[in-house]
Amino acid sequence: MSFKRIIGQSELKKRLGSVLSGHMPQSFLITGATGMGKHLMAEELAKALMCSHPTVNGACEKCNNCVYFDAGTHPDIKRIEATEGRKNIRIADLRTEVSGDIAVNAQIAPRKVYIINADQLGNESQNLLLKSLEEPPKGVAFILMVSDSSRIIPTIMSRITELKLKTYSVEEIKDILTAKCLIAGKEEIPDEKASFIASFSSGIPGRALALSEDDNFSEERDRILDLILNMPSCQLTDLLYDEFSFWDKNKDRVEEMLLLLLWTLGDLTALLASPVKGIIKNVDKEDNLIRFLSDNKWITFTNISNAANAVTEFSRGLKVNVNFEAGCCSMLLKLHKELAR
């Protein structure tokens, strides 16, 4: 896969193309939140750096270096990660895999490449790595990956070329979801559902891919919709028993559920303001929401706003360790007050 076949990140790919055809830095730092594709970008950059005939689009895909890289048998690539059961890369491993290895020339590629997960480097490890980054031998390149550049000590930042991954657009994430389905031989996700997942993922493809394969997420989303749609006919005893039981069972995913709830209430507000199809986030649930408003014409902007405030209040309470049961039941009762006549 060349840069050209990586979906999104057009500015970064153009920048890397210029690097490959001009002055070549020896140390790179790829930054981006978890799920942004740091590992994929690091692998493609490493492949291009080791390619015999790289172009502005990355690796040529044809030379022996590319063939060996794709087969996972290239001797000139090293990937440094924490060993199983550890959070951080051991100092001893860093000395063996990097400090004690960089003096050995590349066997077949133009340069040796070290891909290092810098999220797993403590300050002591970074200071050790600094010695290798200060004056790396000719024919050596480093690619570090980190979720936040503030985790990297200033002396390393001053010696490294930072490559920032930008959040992806909804259309780019939809393309990534489609590509994933094709590769896996799965049925393509319906467009409206894909649009929702892409929006809900906040521009992070890894999160979108995880949500698309998460049956619990689909169940949560349907349950949140049912909570709103059934509120006018819901009895308080059922609300405080059945609904709370569901929330209590899934309290480890409560932030996700609260966001789904806020999005659904936001869609009701949008439909009250302009009942035009295609303007809400839950596009695939639109007919249900329109029917709900039609059947409950007494619901106003004020009702929905008060309901949303109850959700926000519970969310804020969780951040200051409010009692979960008390906060959740209070939210459910306030929702019932605003959405049940």
C-alpha angles and dihedrals in degrees: 000000000000126000088264092065094050108100114237129349091099095163093049093047090050090050092050090049089056090049092053092051096043140023109353119218114212098215129050134180118202111200129190142119121278109287096026094113102257093148093050092049091046091052093049092047091049091050091051092048090053096042118112093219110025121177134192086276094057130247119018092228091216111071123091091256091058092046093050091044092053091047091053092237102105110130095204100064123083124185114199115202134150113275118250113289094021130100096205137041110259119245089230092055092049091052092049100040099039118009094043095040109046094080090064111092123239111268102217110345126081087249143003116248128207117198109197129186098224092186083075096052121100121204092266091052091047091052089052091049090048090070090060093044095050096066109004115186118255110272096035128109131182126207114188124186125203137163093222125020090214086076089066118086114246094243090061093043089056091057101044139073110236119217111192119202112218124215114267127246121244091253092050092051091048088054089050091051091050092048091050091053091050092050092048093044091238130142113271116258112252110262097242093049091046090052091053094048091046092052094043092052091067093228095307111125095196090058092047091052091049093049092049090059097039112102090186090060092054090049092049092049093051091045092052091050091049090049090059098038094048097042096099091058098034118116117225092237091055091045094052094043111032099029096042090048089057093049092045091050090052100037090127087067097040096119090056091048093048090052090050088051093050091048091052092050089046089054090053089053091050092049092049089053096045121002092204117136121244100031100098132079096236092058093156089055095045099111090053092052094046090050090049092055092044091053093046105041092161091072110105138188087262092057093051092044091052090048091051090049089055090054092048091048091054091047091053091046091057089058090060094043099257113177105276097218094047094046095045095047091047090054093048092050092050091049089052091049092054100037103034118069 
